[in-house]
Amino acid sequence: MKLYSPSALVLAALLVGCAPKVPMELANARSTYHRASNGPAKTLVPAELHKAGEALEQAEVAFKDDPKGYHTLDLAYVAQRKAELAETLAIHASESGRMADANASYQSTQDSIMLRTRSDLATSQTDLAASQSAGAVTSAQLAVSEEARLLADQRARDAMEALAKLAAVKEEARGMVITLSGSVLFASDESTLLPAAQTRLAQVADTLLTTKERSLLIEGHTDSQGSDEHNMALSQRRADAVRAFLGQRGYDTARIRAVGVGEGRPVAENESPEGRANNRRVEIVVEPAAKAER
Amino acid sequence: MSHHLRNTVALLAICAGLAGCASKTALKTDSSTAAIRTAEELGAPQVAQASLHLQLAKEELEAATALHEDGKKEEATSMLLRAEADAELAIALSRADAERTEAENAMERVRTLRAQNPYSTGGDK
């Protein structure tokens, strides 16, 4: 067993006796300040941390003067609270920053929504304007189309009135029928247009040219004298002659059909000279627009 | 001693007594009392940590008053420092708690706004 010298034991006892015991309040103040000075308080609330440091310093001074005195303990207690206060204020500052960030984020989000909404609104307005513009164009086109139709109808009415002065004109289901007397157009049993007939037919042709988009059907008719075959052939030749003449005047012959009907469709009795004269005829049928388009 | 003289002596004694009372220093509790009241108004009783320090401040104020009544004026004044420190800490804790609640609410508003609107961009901060 190792023995210490009495002098060493005395020295140790003196050292222990000389070092005053740190009171709990001061120990707590030191550790709390140490924690605070290593936390966010250092950067967020340095002034408050400095105050806590000063309070701790006062406590340390008091401890040197009077280690067990009530004032030392109170100052140490206050120093601990000051350090805790600095930590709390740092938390407060941190929360304030978090709230400011959240508010800024809220604002930027609202701005983003507002911008997007405005953009969508502008796009919608542009689309609407384009749609309205397209609608206006369509309306304009419809108006033009309607105007053209009305004009065409007017031309047809005008033509009909003009034709009425040249020949018998009537409206039937198959279209406008212009009837020219055969005796005016052709010599007996002939299919060559008479010179006087050409003048009259030229007037008819000019009138028809105002509605040249219409298809024409030219029917040749005879009276009952002579054989059916002969009358059929004669009526076909006469219809062809009229078709050819209209073609010469500028009407598209592709739109003209010439048909010999013969004596099959009389409009009057064939017993009297007047009746037979009426049956010898050429009918020009101006087909309706819808039928012509088909 | 005549009757008049006796009255004069009594009056002087009363004046001396009053003068002695007036010379006593009153405990200055204004600061700590005001801090305690502020902490209560800020809702310290409803915040756990703040409530604890508020209670400590009240007890320390009572202790200081008692020390003062016992004639231990310096000890009383020193004890008041504790009361003030605890009351101030209670105030700060109450405010920090309110700020934390506000921050949470603000963040929740952002989350709600983003969730309700497909146009919003970016994540939560």
Interface residues (C-beta under 8 A of the other chain):
Chain A: Y70 H71 D74 L75 Y77 V78 R81 K82 E84 L85 T88 L89 I91 H92 E95 S96 R98 M99 D101 A102 N103 S105 Y106 S108 T109 Q110 S112 I113 R116 T117
Chain B: H53 E74 E75 S78 M79 L81 R82 A85 D86 E88 L89 A92 L93 R95 A96 E99 R100 E102 A103 A106 M107 R109 V110 L113 R114 N117 Y119 S120 T121 G122 D124 K125
